[in-house]
Amino acid sequence: MRTTARLISIAFLSLGLLAGCATTGDEDTGMSAAEQAISDAKSANKAAKAAGNEWRDTGKIIKQAEDALAAGDEAKAEKLAAKALKQAEIAQAQAEFENEKFMNSLSASDKAALSSASTAAAASRNSGTSAGNGDKVSSYSVEGGDNLWGISGKDQVYGDSYAWPLIYKTNRSQIKDADLIYPGQVLDIDQNASDAEMDAAVRHAKTRGAWSVGDVEQSDLDYLNQ
């Protein structure tokens, strides 16, 4: 029932994106309708990013809305902001749906292991022994808002965001889509990768091509099979 509700939610949000929505100004803040729309879009997109499911063009649309507002075209700015807002809302709904689907797919023992790993990671962070002390790590506990690009760029991981395919390949058993990871997952970090493996990962990251959340790209499969 809850899964059906998520799908219905996404469907209605999609319809809202096509239809657009009107925004009125906020008398308390003194913002115009366009300014309020842009502010709402930014807040929603921030939440989508925190959920690890920000759409790649939502930020660009918000920037276009800001540029239109700066140019004095409030109608265009409001329309673009409304589009960005709906994208962000759908992204949040998708993240919730995918997270629920992932958790429902786990066995009781896997759920217990995931919970235990998450608790251990939190305890490690609170004690000051977590990743972030400058030392290279052999594992990484995913937090809200994380993605492989960002994780790979951390100094204690690889210090190079373009090396993210290495994490994907090392954890292929628990990462189905390279663009979709979940808080609580504990990823193995291969610190013994050869120069050839590192070069292959960076080359794939730079030539991967178009991608979308929820779909496994053929280029990713080709990389895994190398």
C-alpha positions in Angstrom: 0.0 0.0 0.0 2.8 2.4 0.9 4.7 1.6 -2.3 1.5 2.3 -4.3 1.1 5.6 -2.5 4.7 6.6 -3.5 4.0 5.8 -7.1 0.8 7.8 -7.0 2.7 10.7 -5.4 5.3 10.7 -8.1 2.5 10.5 -10.8 0.8 13.6 -9.3 4.0 15.5 -9.0 4.7 14.7 -12.7 1.4 16.1 -13.7 2.1 19.2 -11.6 5.3 19.7 -13.5 3.5 19.6 -16.8 0.8 21.9 -15.7 3.0 24.4 -13.8 1.9 26.2 -10.7 1.3 29.8 -9.7 3.2 31.4 -6.8 2.2 34.5 -4.9 4.6 36.8 -3.2 5.3 36.6 0.5 4.1 39.8 2.3 6.1 38.9 5.5 9.5 38.7 3.6 8.7 41.3 1.0 9.7 38.9 -1.8 8.0 39.1 -5.1 6.2 36.0 -6.6 9.3 35.2 -8.7 11.7 35.6 -5.8 9.5 33.4 -3.6 9.3 30.8 -6.3 13.1 30.7 -6.7 13.5 30.5 -2.9 11.1 27.5 -2.7 12.8 25.8 -5.6 16.2 26.2 -3.9 14.9 24.7 -0.6 13.3 21.8 -2.3 16.4 21.1 -4.4 18.6 21.2 -1.3 16.4 18.6 0.3 16.6 16.4 -2.9 20.4 16.8 -2.8 20.5 15.8 0.9 18.5 12.7 -0.1 21.2 11.9 -2.7 18.8 12.3 -5.6 19.3 15.8 -7.0 18.4 15.9 -10.7 21.4 17.1 -12.8 19.6 20.0 -14.5 17.5 21.4 -11.6 20.3 23.6 -10.4 20.8 24.9 -14.0 17.1 25.8 -14.2 17.2 27.6 -11.0 20.2 29.6 -12.3 18.2 30.4 -15.4 15.3 31.6 -13.3 17.7 33.9 -11.3 19.1 35.2 -14.6 15.6 35.9 -15.9 14.7 37.7 -12.7 17.9 39.8 -12.9 16.9 40.7 -16.5 13.5 41.9 -15.2 11.5 39.1 -16.7 9.6 38.0 -13.6 7.1 35.9 -15.5 9.8 33.7 -17.1 11.7 33.6 -13.8 8.6 32.3 -12.0 7.8 29.7 -14.7 11.4 28.4 -14.6 11.4 28.3 -10.8 8.1 26.4 -10.8 9.6 23.8 -13.1 12.7 23.4 -10.9 10.5 23.1 -7.8 8.5 20.3 -9.3 11.6 18.5 -10.4 13.0 18.7 -6.9 9.8 17.4 -5.4 9.7 14.5 -7.8 13.4 13.8 -7.0 12.5 13.6 -3.2 9.6 11.3 -3.9 11.8 9.1 -6.0 14.5 8.9 -3.3 12.0 7.9 -0.7 10.5 5.3 -3.0 13.9 3.8 -4.0 15.0 3.8 -0.4 11.9 2.0 0.7 12.2 -0.5 -2.1 15.8 -1.2 -1.2 15.0 -1.7 2.4 12.1 -4.0 1.6 14.4 -6.1 -0.6 16.8 -6.9 2.3 16.6 -10.0 4.3 16.2 -9.7 8.1 19.9 -10.6 8.6 21.0 -8.0 6.0 18.8 -5.3 7.7 20.4 -6.2 11.1 23.9 -6.0 9.6 23.1 -2.6 7.9 21.7 -1.3 11.2 24.8 -2.5 13.1 27.2 -1.0 10.6 25.3 2.3 10.7 25.4 2.4 14.5 29.1 1.5 14.5 29.9 4.3 12.0 27.9 6.8 14.0 29.8 5.8 17.2 33.1 6.1 15.3 32.2 9.6 14.2 31.2 10.7 17.7 34.4 9.3 19.1 36.5 11.3 16.7 38.0 8.2 15.0 35.9 8.4 11.8 37.2 9.0 8.3 38.2 12.6 8.1 41.4 12.6 10.1 43.6 12.7 7.0 44.3 8.9 6.9 43.3 6.8 4.0 40.3 4.6 4.7 39.5 1.0 3.7 35.7 1.5 4.0 33.2 4.4 4.0 29.8 4.6 5.6 27.4 6.5 3.3 25.6 9.5 4.8 22.6 11.5 3.5 23.6 13.6 0.5 26.6 11.4 -0.4 27.3 10.3 -3.9 30.2 8.4 -5.4 31.7 11.5 -7.0 31.8 13.3 -3.7 33.0 10.3 -1.7 35.8 9.6 -4.2 37.0 13.2 -3.9 37.5 13.1 -0.2 41.2 13.2 0.8 40.9 10.1 2.9 39.4 8.1 0.0 41.1 8.9 -3.3 41.3 12.7 -3.4 40.1 12.6 -7.0 36.3 12.6 -7.8 37.0 11.1 -11.2 38.1 7.9 -9.5 34.6 7.1 -8.3 34.2 4.2 -10.8 36.7 2.3 -8.6 34.3 2.5 -5.7 31.4 1.4 -7.9 33.4 -1.6 -9.3 34.7 -2.7 -5.8 31.1 -2.6 -4.5 29.3 -3.9 -7.5 27.5 -6.5 -5.4 25.6 -3.8 -3.4 25.5 -0.9 -5.9 23.1 -1.6 -8.7 23.0 1.9 -10.1 26.2 4.1 -9.8 24.0 7.1 -9.4 22.0 5.7 -6.5 23.5 4.9 -3.1 21.8 4.9 0.3 22.6 6.2 3.8 23.9 3.3 5.9 25.6 1.4 3.2 29.2 0.6 4.0 31.4 0.7 0.9 34.8 -1.0 0.6 37.5 1.4 -0.6 40.3 -0.3 -2.6 43.5 1.5 -1.7 45.7 -1.0 -3.5 44.3 -0.2 -7.0 47.0 -0.3 -9.7 47.8 2.7 -11.9 46.1 0.9 -14.8 42.9 0.4 -12.7 43.0 4.0 -11.6 43.5 5.2 -15.2 40.6 3.0 -16.4 38.3 4.4 -13.7 39.2 8.1 -14.5 38.8 7.4 -18.2 35.4 5.9 -17.7 34.3 8.8 -15.5 35.3 11.4 -18.1 33.7 9.6 -21.1 30.7 8.0 -19.4 28.1 10.0 -21.4 24.5 10.6 -20.5 23.1 9.0 -17.3 19.9 9.0 -15.3 19.0 8.0 -11.7 17.4 4.5 -11.5 18.8 3.2 -14.8 22.0 1.2 -15.2 23.9 2.7 -18.1 25.4 0.4 -20.7 28.7 2.3 -20.4 28.8 1.4 -16.7 28.2 -2.3 -17.5 31.0 -2.2 -20.1 33.4 -0.7 -17.5 32.5 -3.4 -14.9 33.2 -6.1 -17.5 36.7 -4.8 -18.3 
